[in-house]
Amino acid sequence: MTPVVVVQCSVQRFTRALDILVRKPHASQKKLAGCTLTSLSIYQDQPKSVKSVSEVFDEAYGEIRRRLVFRKISSEAQQTDYDETIKWIHPSEQSMTISFHCDHHEFLIQYLDSQISFHVVKGPKDAIRHNYVDPLVKWCQGVEEITPSPTSNRLVDLAKYRDKYCQLKDKHAPNIIKDLALAAYIILLWEQDDLPKEQIRFMDLGCGNGLLVYILTVEGYDGTGVDIRQRKIWDSFKPKVDLQVSTVHPSATTTFPKYTWLIGNHSDELTPWIPVMAALTSHQTRFFVLPCCPFEFHRKFVRRNPKASIYRDYLDYVKEVGEKCGFVMEEDRLKIPSTKRICFIGRQRVNLKETRPEILQAIHDLNSTSQSQGQCEKNDLVHAKRARLDFVPRSSEIAVHNCTQLPKELITDVIKLVVSECLKTQNLLMDHSKFSNLKDESLLPTKEWNMGGTLSLSEIAALISYEQLQAMKNECGGLQTLIRNHNFIFIVDKGQVRLRCHALDPPWAGKRHSKGSKSNVGTTATHLTKKTRLCWFFENHPQGCSVSADKCLWAHGKHDLAAMTTRND
């Protein structure tokens, strides 16, 4: 055996790290999509089947068989799915030997008295160490506790999912990863359905950009997407894709008898209602929900379990709603680029004889209990018991909260106040450290131009009246956003505000931009917008603009204005 490293970890931590290596090979081998466990057995007098990988490593002897699935099949790179057998012997508390065997390789890993070693019988030694041994050692040496987490896409066949996803990616745009992954997953769920493809009809509630509806429709499934407002991209999907602008008002009478599946992909306010509407529609109606923003039936979700994260607490709530509706709630973790990727599928009913009144009563009781938990005062509990399932849909108009819709008088007063406070400090242009770098001082109207002082946002907030601050309270970013909107006057950097100086500051100074785009911003501003607006400093600064009209990108007077240049891409 070749010694690798001495690790200070218990055998329990070693077996937990081994559990990751076995269940999630893609964590150490990036070319893999994962694996399918075909059998798990432990050997006593007779082989015994077990349900979980984490259970088997505590036994003295055992065997696991798995099929490793590549992200993409490639005959040229010799990437084809293959089977691997894992056996182990665990004779004592501080000793364990594991063997990995397949057509490509065969090797042993041994844990003995906190030392990990390995021996290659067949196969590339460096690759085996890189893909198996080094990750195992890394996880054993970590300081964080190793907690088992569920595998992704466990409700569908991994190889079939890979093939379907690659097929959709080749057929449609490759950069819409989330929608392609969702479509591939849902199609595989439907292929498990007892209904033929022609009889499956879906309703995507809160369909957003409609991409999921488009992909499913193109793949031959009949369905409709509804949302509270239309997106521009919808026009490119119509008429072959059924996308409708409609406000769904869920209630005890809201059903969709024409549809066999209801879909809620980040449907927010509608999420807890979808299991209810599916249950009330018929015993054959199924649903798929991918919860995101936490909402109860008629308000934002109120935490019930402070020991769990808000996301996990909300998932448990949605699961309970589905179970109250009589569904077997199947939970899965999707392979999508999102932090909110836990979904629920309701396709089996516990009690097919459950009636509409029984379902409504169960949901009413759950809603009342939830309201009671969210109230602090005892007299509010009486109101909670009388709670009704009232639903308030979001507005069809997108509210603008970037300070541009504030009263003009308020904006003008704040700007004047900040400018006046900055100019109280004498900070002459000629005294600035960068003044000597100016190439042509003759273009400056005066070297004694007052650049003003610097104020922190907290200092500015202290100058503004309480009423003005309250008016900005509901705006995104508040005071800072209002000042940033006037980038032609101010520069905001790390919470500090100062006046812009055209003599020293480039056009992109103070603007938010991606890395490497500074020069592009300056070029675009010069080419497209030069002299199209009046120079604020020329009109309002006591000394006018810091540069002459020839050098300034802004117009010094109406006679200096020019027409905006059109971009030709």
C-alpha positions in Angstrom: 0.0 0.0 0.0 1.3 3.5 -0.9 0.9 5.9 2.1 -0.8 9.2 1.2 -1.1 11.3 4.3 -1.8 11.1 8.0 -5.3 12.5 8.7 -6.5 13.5 12.1 -10.1 12.4 11.8 -12.3 9.7 13.3 -13.5 6.7 11.4 -17.0 8.2 11.4 -15.7 11.3 9.5 -13.8 9.0 7.1 -17.0 7.0 6.3 -19.0 10.3 5.8 -16.3 11.5 3.3 -16.5 8.1 1.7 -20.3 8.5 1.4 -19.8 11.6 -0.7 -17.2 9.9 -2.9 -19.6 7.0 -3.5 -22.9 8.9 -3.9 -21.5 12.0 -5.6 -18.6 11.1 -7.9 -19.2 14.3 -9.8 -17.9 16.2 -6.8 -14.4 15.0 -7.6 -14.7 14.1 -11.3 -16.0 17.1 -13.2 -16.6 15.0 -16.4 -19.3 13.0 -14.6 -22.9 14.0 -14.2 -23.3 11.6 -11.2 -24.1 8.0 -10.7 -27.0 5.6 -10.3 -26.7 3.1 -7.4 -27.9 -0.2 -8.8 -27.5 -2.3 -5.6 -26.5 -1.9 -1.9 -25.9 -5.0 0.2 -24.3 -6.0 3.5 -23.2 -9.5 4.3 -24.0 -11.3 7.4 -25.3 -14.9 7.3 -27.4 -13.8 4.4 -27.0 -10.7 2.1 -29.2 -7.9 3.4 -30.5 -5.0 1.3 -30.4 -1.5 2.7 -31.9 1.8 1.6 -29.1 4.3 2.3 -25.4 4.4 1.5 -24.7 6.1 4.8 -26.0 3.0 6.6 -23.7 0.4 5.0 -20.3 1.6 6.0 -20.9 0.8 9.6 -21.3 -2.9 8.7 -18.3 -5.2 8.7 -18.7 -6.4 5.1 -20.7 -5.0 2.2 -20.9 -4.2 -1.5 -22.2 -1.4 -3.6 -22.7 -1.4 -7.4 -23.1 1.8 -9.3 -23.2 3.1 -12.8 -21.2 6.2 -13.5 -22.8 8.7 -15.9 -20.8 11.2 -17.9 -22.1 14.7 -18.5 -21.7 14.1 -22.2 -21.2 10.9 -24.2 -18.1 11.1 -26.5 -16.7 8.2 -28.4 -13.7 10.2 -29.4 -12.7 11.0 -25.8 -13.7 7.4 -24.8 -16.4 8.8 -22.5 -19.1 6.2 -22.1 -21.0 5.3 -19.0 -19.6 2.3 -17.1 -20.4 0.1 -14.1 -18.2 0.0 -10.9 -18.3 -2.4 -7.9 -17.3 -1.2 -4.5 -16.6 -3.6 -1.7 -15.3 -3.0 1.9 -14.1 -4.7 5.0 -14.6 -3.0 8.3 -13.1 -5.4 10.9 -12.4 -2.9 13.7 -13.2 0.6 14.9 -9.9 2.0 13.5 -9.5 -0.1 10.3 -11.3 -0.2 7.0 -10.4 -1.3 3.5 -12.4 -0.4 0.4 -11.9 -1.8 -3.1 -13.0 -0.2 -6.4 -13.3 -2.4 -9.4 -14.4 -1.8 -13.0 -13.2 -2.6 -16.6 -10.9 0.5 -16.4 -9.3 0.2 -13.0 -9.0 -1.8 -9.8 -7.5 -0.4 -6.6 -7.7 -0.4 -2.8 -8.1 2.4 -0.3 -7.2 1.7 3.4 -7.9 3.7 6.5 -5.8 2.5 9.5 -5.1 4.5 12.7 -5.8 7.9 11.0 -3.6 7.1 8.0 -5.0 6.8 4.4 -3.1 4.7 1.9 -3.9 3.2 -1.5 -2.7 0.4 -3.8 -3.4 0.3 -7.6 -3.9 -3.2 -9.0 -4.8 -2.0 -12.5 -5.3 1.4 -14.1 -3.6 4.9 -14.2 -2.2 5.6 -10.7 -2.1 9.4 -11.0 -5.7 9.6 -12.3 -6.9 7.3 -9.5 -5.2 9.4 -6.9 -6.5 12.7 -8.3 -10.1 11.5 -8.7 -10.5 9.3 -5.6 -7.8 9.5 -3.0 -7.0 13.3 -2.9 -10.7 14.4 -2.6 -11.2 11.8 0.1 -8.2 13.2 2.1 -9.4 16.8 1.6 -12.8 16.0 3.0 -11.3 14.2 5.9 -9.1 17.1 6.8 -11.8 19.7 6.6 -12.8 21.6 9.7 -16.5 21.8 8.9 -18.8 19.0 9.8 -19.7 16.7 7.0 -23.5 16.5 6.7 -25.2 14.2 4.2 -27.2 15.9 1.5 -29.6 14.4 -1.0 -28.5 13.7 -4.5 -30.0 15.7 -7.4 -32.6 14.5 -9.9 -33.2 11.3 -7.9 -36.7 10.9 -9.2 -35.6 10.5 -12.8 -33.0 8.3 -14.5 -29.7 10.2 -14.6 -28.6 8.8 -18.0 -32.0 9.6 -19.6 -31.9 13.1 -18.1 -28.4 13.7 -19.5 -29.5 12.5 -23.0 -32.7 14.6 -22.9 -30.9 17.7 -21.7 -28.2 17.4 -24.4 -30.9 16.8 -27.0 -32.8 20.0 -26.0 -29.5 21.9 -25.8 -28.6 21.0 -29.3 -32.1 21.7 -30.6 -32.7 25.0 -28.8 -30.4 27.9 -27.6 -27.6 26.4 -25.4 -27.5 29.4 -23.0 -31.0 29.0 -21.5 -29.7 26.4 -19.0 -32.4 26.6 -16.4 -35.3 26.3 -18.8 -33.7 23.5 -20.7 -33.0 21.6 -17.5 -36.5 22.1 -16.2 -38.0 21.0 -19.5 -35.8 17.9 -19.6 -36.8 17.0 -16.0 -40.5 17.5 -16.5 -40.6 15.6 -19.8 -39.0 12.6 -18.0 -41.6 12.8 -15.3 -44.3 12.8 -17.9 -42.7 9.8 -19.6 -43.2 7.9 -16.3 -46.9 9.0 -16.3 -49.6 6.5 -17.1 -51.1 8.9 -19.6 -50.1 8.9 -23.3 -48.3 12.0 -24.6 -51.4 13.1 -26.5 -53.5 13.3 -23.3 -51.0 15.3 -21.2 -52.1 19.0 -21.0 -50.2 21.4 -18.8 -50.9 24.9 -17.3 -47.8 27.0 -16.4 -49.1 29.4 -13.8 -46.9 32.6 -13.7 -45.0 31.5 -16.7 -42.8 34.7 -16.8 -40.8 34.8 -20.1 -42.6 31.7 -21.4 -39.5 29.8 -22.4 -40.5 26.7 -20.5 -43.9 26.7 -22.2 -42.2 27.2 -25.5 -39.8 24.3 -25.1 -42.5 21.9 -23.9 -44.8 22.9 -26.7 -42.1 22.4 -29.4 -41.4 19.0 -27.9 -45.0 18.0 -28.6 -46.8 18.7 -25.4 -50.1 20.6 -25.3 -50.2 23.4 -22.8 -50.8 27.0 -21.8 -48.8 29.6 -20.0 -50.4 32.5 -18.1 -48.9 35.5 -16.4 -50.1 38.8 -15.1 -48.3 40.7 -17.7 -46.9 40.1 -21.2 -43.1 39.9 -21.9 -41.6 41.2 -25.1 -40.2 37.8 -26.0 -43.7 36.4 -26.2 -44.2 37.9 -29.7 -41.4 35.6 -31.0 -43.2 32.5 -29.7 -46.6 33.2 -31.0 -48.8 31.9 -32.5 -47.7 28.3 -32.1 -47.3 28.8 -28.3 -50.3 29.5 -26.2 -49.3 32.4 -23.8 -52.0 34.4 -22.2 -52.1 37.6 -20.1 -54.4 36.8 -17.2 -54.7 37.3 -13.4 -55.3 34.0 -11.6 -57.6 34.5 -8.5 -57.3 31.2 -6.7 -60.2 30.3 -4.4 -62.4 27.3 -3.4 -63.9 27.3 -6.9 -60.8 27.8 -9.0 -60.1 24.7 -11.0 -58.5 23.8 -14.4 -60.5 20.7 -15.6 -58.9 20.8 -19.1 -55.4 20.3 -17.7 -53.7 17.2 -16.3 -50.6 19.0 -14.9 -50.3 22.3 -13.1 -46.8 23.9 -13.1 -45.5 26.5 -10.7 -41.9 27.6 -11.7 -41.0 30.3 -9.1 -44.7 31.3 -9.1 -44.3 33.1 -5.7 -47.8 34.1 -4.4 -49.4 31.2 -6.3 -47.1 28.5 -5.0 -49.1 27.3 -2.0 -52.3 27.5 -4.0 -51.2 25.1 -6.8 -51.6 21.9 -4.7 -55.0 23.2 -3.6 -56.2 23.9 -7.1 -54.8 20.6 -8.4 -56.7 18.7 -5.6 -59.9 20.6 -6.3 -59.7 20.1 -10.0 -59.8 16.3 -10.0 -58.2 13.1 -8.5 -56.2 12.8 -11.8 -54.7 16.3 -11.7 -51.0 16.4 -10.9 -48.6 19.3 -10.1 -45.0 20.4 -10.1 -43.9 23.4 -8.0 -40.5 25.0 -7.6 -40.8 27.3 -4.6 -38.8 30.6 -4.5 -40.1 33.7 -2.8 -42.0 32.6 0.4 -45.7 33.3 0.4 -48.6 31.9 2.3 -52.2 31.9 0.9 -52.7 35.6 1.3 -49.5 37.2 2.6 -45.8 36.8 2.9 -44.7 33.7 4.7 -44.2 33.9 8.5 -41.5 31.7 9.9 -42.7 28.7 12.0 -39.5 27.0 12.9 -36.7 29.4 14.0 -34.2 26.5 14.1 -34.4 26.0 10.3 -33.5 28.5 7.5 -36.4 30.5 6.1 -36.1 28.6 2.9 -36.2 25.2 4.5 -39.1 26.4 6.8 -41.0 27.5 3.7 -40.4 24.2 1.9 -41.8 22.3 4.9 -44.8 24.6 4.8 -45.4 23.9 1.0 -45.0 20.2 1.7 -47.5 20.3 4.5 -50.0 22.1 2.2 -49.7 19.3 -0.4 -50.1 16.6 2.2 -53.2 18.3 3.6 -54.6 18.2 0.0 -54.1 14.5 0.0 -50.9 14.2 -2.2 -47.8 12.1 -1.6 -45.3 15.0 -1.7 -42.2 13.9 -3.6 -39.2 16.2 -3.0 -36.2 16.5 -5.3 -33.2 18.7 -5.9 -32.9 19.9 -9.5 -29.7 20.4 -11.5 -30.3 24.1 -12.3 -28.2 27.3 -11.8 -30.2 28.5 -8.8 -30.0 28.6 -5.1 -33.7 27.8 -4.9 -33.8 24.4 -6.6 -35.9 22.2 -4.4 -39.1 21.1 -6.1 -42.2 19.1 -5.1 -44.1 16.8 -7.3 -47.7 15.7 -6.5 -48.7 12.8 -8.7 -50.1 10.3 -6.2 -53.1 10.7 -3.9 -53.2 9.2 -0.5 -57.0 9.0 -0.3 -58.9 9.1 -3.6 -62.2 9.3 -1.7 -61.3 12.6 -0.1 -64.1 15.2 -0.9 -63.9 18.9 -1.7 -65.2 20.0 1.7 -62.6 17.8 3.5 -59.8 19.4 1.4 -61.0 22.9 2.0 -61.4 22.3 5.8 -57.8 20.9 6.0 -56.4 23.9 4.2 -58.6 26.3 6.3 -57.2 24.7 9.5 -53.6 25.0 8.2 -54.1 28.6 7.3 -55.7 29.5 10.6 -52.8 27.8 12.5 -50.3 29.7 10.4 -51.9 33.0 11.2 -52.1 32.2 14.9 -48.3 31.4 14.9 -47.7 34.8 13.2 -49.6 36.8 15.8 -48.2 38.0 19.1 -51.2 39.5 20.8 -53.9 37.2 22.3 -56.8 39.2 20.9 -55.4 38.6 17.4 -56.0 34.9 17.8 -59.7 35.3 17.6 -59.3 37.0 14.2 -56.9 34.2 13.1 -59.5 31.5 13.8 -61.9 33.3 11.5 -59.3 33.6 8.7 -60.5 33.2 5.1 -58.4 32.1 2.2 -58.1 35.6 0.7 -55.7 36.0 -2.2 -54.2 39.4 -3.3 -52.5 39.2 -6.7 -49.5 41.4 -7.4 -50.0 44.4 -9.6 -49.7 44.0 -13.3 -47.6 47.2 -13.4 -44.0 47.0 -12.4 -43.4 49.5 -9.6 -40.4 51.8 -10.2 -38.4 52.4 -7.0 -35.2 54.0 -8.3 -35.9 57.6 -7.1 -36.9 58.7 -10.6 -40.6 59.0 -9.7 -40.1 61.2 -6.6 -41.5 64.7 -6.7 -39.3 67.0 -8.8 -39.3 69.6 -6.0 -37.9 67.1 -3.6 -35.1 66.0 -5.9 -34.2 69.6 -6.7 -34.1 70.6 -3.0 -31.8 67.6 -2.1 -29.4 68.3 -5.0 -29.2 72.0 -4.1 -28.6 71.2 -0.5 -25.7 68.7 -1.2 -24.1 71.1 -3.7 -24.3 74.0 -1.3 -22.8 72.0 1.5 -19.9 70.7 -0.7 -19.0 74.2 -1.9 -18.7 75.5 1.7 -15.2 73.8 1.6 -12.6 75.7 -0.4 -10.8 73.0 -2.5 -9.1 74.7 -5.5 -8.4 72.9 -8.7 -4.8 74.2 -8.8 -4.1 72.6 -5.4 -5.1 69.1 -6.5 -2.4 66.5 -6.9 -3.5 65.7 -10.4 -3.4 69.3 -11.6 0.2 69.0 -12.8 -0.9 66.1 -15.1 -3.2 68.3 -17.2 -1.8 68.5 -20.7 -3.2 71.9 -21.7 -3.9 74.3 -18.9 -4.9 76.9 -21.4 -8.3 75.1 -21.8 -9.1 75.9 -18.2 -11.2 79.0 -17.6 -9.7 79.4 -14.2 -7.1 77.5 -12.1 -9.0 78.6 -8.9 -12.1 76.6 -9.7 -13.6 75.4 -6.4 -14.0 71.6 -6.4 -15.7 71.6 -3.0 -15.4 69.2 -0.2 -16.4 65.6 0.4 -19.4 64.5 2.4 -20.4 61.1 3.7 -23.9 59.8 3.1 -24.6 59.9 6.8 -23.6 63.6 6.9 -26.0 64.3 4.0 -28.8 62.4 5.6 -28.4 64.5 8.8 -28.9 67.7 6.7 -32.1 66.5 5.0 -35.5 66.9 6.7 -37.4 64.0 8.2 -40.2 64.4 5.7 -37.8 64.2 2.8 -36.1 61.1 4.2 -39.5 59.4 4.7 -40.3 60.1 1.0 -37.1 58.3 0.0 -37.6 55.4 2.4 -39.4 53.0 0.0 -37.0 53.7 -2.8 -34.3 51.1 -3.6 -31.0 52.5 -2.4 -32.7 55.6 -1.0 -30.5 58.7 -0.8 -27.5 57.1 -2.4 -29.6 56.1 -5.5 -30.9 59.6 -5.8 -27.4 61.1 -5.8 -26.1 58.4 -8.2 -28.9 59.3 -10.6 -27.2 62.7 -10.9 -23.8 61.3 -11.9 -23.3 64.3 -14.1 -23.0 66.4 -10.9 -21.7 64.0 -8.3 -19.3 61.1 -7.9 -20.1 58.6 -5.2 -17.3 56.3 -4.1 -17.4 54.1 -1.0 -20.1 56.1 0.7 -18.4 59.4 0.0 -19.9 62.1 -2.2 -18.1 64.9 -4.0 -18.7 67.2 -7.0 -17.6 66.0 -10.4 -14.7 67.9 -12.0 -14.6 67.7 -15.8 -11.0 68.8 -15.8 -9.8 65.8 -13.8 -12.6 63.1 -13.9 -13.0 60.9 -17.0 -16.5 60.3 -18.3 -16.8 56.9 -16.6 -15.7 58.0 -13.2 -18.3 57.1 -10.5 -20.3 54.9 -12.9 -20.9 51.2 -12.3 -19.4 49.2 -15.1 -18.0 45.7 -15.8 -14.3 45.1 -15.7 -12.4 46.3 -18.7 -15.3 48.5 -19.9 -14.0 51.9 -18.8 -12.7 53.0 -22.1 -15.8 51.7 -23.9 -18.0 53.9 -21.6 -15.9 56.9 -22.3 -15.9 56.4 -26.0 -19.6 55.7 -26.2 -20.4 58.8 -24.1 -18.2 61.0 -26.3 -19.4 59.6 -29.6 -23.2 59.4 -28.9 -24.0 62.1 -26.4 -21.4 64.8 -26.8 -23.1 68.3 -26.6 -26.6 66.8 -26.5 -27.4 68.2 -23.0 -26.6 71.4 -21.2 -23.6 71.4 -18.8 -25.0 71.6 -15.2 -21.8 73.2 -13.9 -21.8 75.9 -16.7 -25.4 76.7 -15.7 -25.3 76.4 -11.8 -21.7 76.4 -10.4 -20.7 79.9 -9.1 -17.6 79.7 -11.3 -19.2 77.9 -14.2 -17.6 74.8 -15.7 -14.1 73.7 -14.8 -13.1 73.4 -18.6 -13.8 75.4 -21.7 -16.6 74.7 -24.1 -14.2 73.1 -26.6 -13.2 70.4 -24.1 -16.4 69.8 -22.2 -18.7 66.9 -23.4 -21.7 69.0 -22.4 -23.1 72.1 -24.1 -22.2 75.5 -22.7 -25.4 77.3 -23.6 -28.2 76.4 -26.0 -26.2 77.6 -29.0 -23.7 74.8 -28.2 -26.3 72.0 -28.4 -25.9 69.2 -31.0 -28.2 66.5 -32.2 -27.7 63.0 -30.6 -25.8 60.6 -32.8 -27.5 57.3 -33.5 -25.6 54.1 -32.7 -24.9 51.9 -35.7 -24.1 48.4 -34.5 
